[in-house]
Amino acid sequence: MAKLRLVKVVVQPVFVLDDGETIAEVPVEQPIHIPAAEWPIYSSERFPREVAAWQARIDSEAPER
């Protein structure tokens, strides 16, 4: 009997910048290919860490009000 096996997950995040008045999509150039063995760590640790780093970069580039 054939077994279904996960080989990889292709992630194409879609983000927007929301300043409270406008929403602008942030382009993500290429999908990210995650080997199946790395998926649990990617989804629970690496991706949230990357999103936090992106947000910190955006915050640091924001003009002072």
N, C-alpha and C positions, 0 to 999 in steps of 0.2 A: 504494500500500500504506500502511496506517495505521501510525504509529509510536507506540509507548508512550513517554510522557514523564512524568517525575516533576514534579509541580506544587508539592507541599508535603508536609511530614512533620508529623504531629500527635503530639506527645510527651506522655505522661502518666506522669511518674515516680512510682514507689511506693517510699517510704523507710520504714525502721523505725528507732527508737532502741533500741539494744541495750546495756543496762548490765551485761551479764554474768549477770543474774538474770531479767530480764523483757525482753520485746520489745513495743514499742508502735508502731503504725503512725502515721506523721506524715502528716496530710492535706495533699494538694496540691490546691488549689481548682480550678484550671482547666487543661485541657490547653494546651500551648504549640504554636502554629502556626509552623512554620519554613518559609519559602519554600525551594524546591528549591535555588536558587542559594546559599543561606546554609548548607545542611545540612553540607557538609564542615567549615566553620569552626565551626559550632555543636557538632557531635559531637566534634571533636578539640580545640577550644580553649575555647569559651564554656561548654559544659556542665560540663566538669571544673573550670573556674574557679569557676562558680556553686556546685558541690558543695563545693569547698574553702571558699568563703565561708560557706556554711550551717554547715559543721562548725566553723569558727572562731567563728561566732556562738554555737553550742551550747556550745562549750568555754568561751567567755567568760561564759556565763550559769550554768555549772555551779557548785554550791556547793563550797567548799574542803573537803577531807576531812582 
